[in-house]
Amino acid sequence: MDSTAEVFDQFQQLCDVRGFNDHQVHCVLRFEHPPDAEILKKAVISSIEAIPILRTRYIQGARPRWTSLNSSDFGRAFVIALTEIELEEFLGSRVDESLGPQVRVCLLESGPFAVAFKMNHMVCDAAGFKEYLYFLCNIYSRLMADPEFRPAPINGDRSIRGVLKRFGMVAKLWTCPHF
């Protein structure tokens, strides 16, 4: 899959280059008991398979674009930390959009148990990141019950035309309360 980078992708890239923001969205969840590492890794890879933009890398140039990774690269999205310091180092590093995948997950296997998530801000805002976390938790739960489970693909429209259509005047009028 090759797709043209949208204007807002290029804007986020510029914000990163200029140091305007940290260019990442992140979250840490703490647990009393550790999640199953193999199931979590499988859930992360399944989420990357289901959401096309996560399995890409960003290519700059005269025609910026997103290009697909090989499925053998998806495993890079999951790492295990043995210490809290390693988890903090993971959180302090960034998702390299030119390398991909666009999401990374780190499991801290020592107490207090934790899972850290981070995603490239070019592909997701905070609300979308929250949706992704729910999606990933659902995949994890389903995999615990059925190791053969695979989520349905999520094919969204990231184009500026699709965004404007979704949040345009007609959509606003449709959701406006009628008096």
Summary of the structure (lengths in Angstrom):
residues: 179
radius of gyration: 17.6
end to end distance: 46.4
largest distance: 58.9
contacts: 494
relative contact order: 0.19
helix: 45%
strand: 21%
